[in-house]
Amino acid sequence: MTLKIGKFEVGGRLLAPLAGYTDIAFRELCKGYGAGLTVTEMVSVRGLVRDNANTEILTRISERESPSCVQLFGNDPDEFARAAEMLDCDMIDINMGCPMPKIVKNGDGSALLKTPELAGKIVAAIRNAVDKPVTVKTRIGFADGERSAGALIQSVAEAGAAAVTVHGRTAAQRYGGSSDVDAVKTLAKTSRVPIIYNGDVTRDNITELENVFGAVAIGRGALACPGIFSDVRVDPLNIAREHLRLLSKYFDERYTVNASRKFFVHYFKGVVGGRTVREGVNRAQTVKEVHDVLDKFARM
């Protein structure tokens, strides 16, 4: 399946942005396994307009990411417009769903569910500043039991958003409980723009969800195995080796080793001998030592 976002047509299985995970190396890895669209980690508009070096690193785009998409967060329409003008990407996604307290307390992320009019102004500001498709990622509601995303979706659609990704939990739930597929279905029925489903997407339910929504955004399911984008059963050893190569391509040794620890725990979960890999990588101090751990696993 494919999804039309502005002038771009992308595959229906998207990599959802994950703070601390969807760096340039992981995005290129997922793109190689068939991700229709990859989105950066969320980037602060305040950081961009104030020339923060860390935000510049987050906005790096791989040559394989075409079309490319940067996710921004904040709450000031003017800052969003200025940030959008600075970006060298094809699309812009706006985070209106992050539930973490340090984000919400500033009026960013899922806090925008409580101010749908402001959410629309943010989309309009970007649309007036640049000629790029704008998408939004949000949740079904803010508080427990709330299903209030309809007002936000209507506001951003009227302002020119090309699509909205909806995570099937409230902000209050964070990542607890189960994603409410039916709540997202209800929102999709009344939306004037495509609704991309997000939340607990696995190999077992991905085809069914695609058939219902047309497109899905995969986050934690991609951490378990990037092969989920193309229904390919990939050897975790091959994934780890390719990921290590990409990390070394884009980052220094310290970052590469630390990222290996963070990702490989997912790749080798439940795999015979996987514990040996995880323990070995946790002890590794150099990229060569990480390679040695993988080579040892290959000989088991």
Phi, psi and omega in degrees: 000153178232162181229134178266120176236103186062231180272000184258140173246122185235159175298153187281001177247107186256149172274116179287143178293136179229116180301129179087358183231315188275060174283179185300324181291314180292324178295317179295323177300311181294324177299320179296334179265008171110009178299129182290328178209138177243139184238138181294168167300158181292138185240131181289127176294327178297317179297320181294311184289341177261011174061046178283127184298325181295322180291329178297321177297320182293336184267004177298140183241136176283149178295343179275348182273092179218113001285158180254151183218129177250133177262131180247153171222154182158198178211004182256113181305320181295319178294323177298317181297316180294319179296318181300323180292338182274344189274140175253076181214172183269328182225161175231128176251143181246126179279112175235030184223349182301127185264000187291135185307321183293338176273313184295322184297339178267003181085013182260179175057228185292347176300335180291346173297336180273350181226068184300329178297318177295322178302316178296322179295325179295314178298315181299321181297318179291316181298326179283337184271323184222155178263071180222144175299141179242130175239168183226143173240127183216192179234171185290341180182176182263301184273165177306132178077358184274142177229064192255010186291343182304318181294319178295315180300317179297318182295313182288329177294316179296333180276352175114010177298141183272335180194160178228128173267129182241121173276134188280029173233160172279165176297324181296329179288335190054251180240019178272166179066202182245151176288135184267093182296319182297324179296321178290324176301317180298318179295322182295327183296330184254002183276141178270355177236159180301139175253122178263127183277141177216139176131111176058038177280125182230174176300328185286330185243359189297319181294318178298317181293322176299318181296327181280313189257341182090331179206147178227148175251124188249125179249274183296333176296329178284332176294324179293318178195113178299343178295351180299337183288340181228017180059026181265132175275102187259137176297125181303331178295318179294320177299312182299317181294317179294320180295320179297321178298316181290321177299317180293331179292323188254341189230167177283175186296318183299312180297317182300315180294315180297320179293324177301317178300317185291320184274321187294336177298330178280315184298325186256011178295126179078003180270136177300124183087357183297327180298322178298320178295311183300315181294321180294317180293325178295334178272340185296143178243345181229162177297322178300320179294326176294316176301318181299321178297316180293322178296321178296318178298321182296334182271354183290000000 
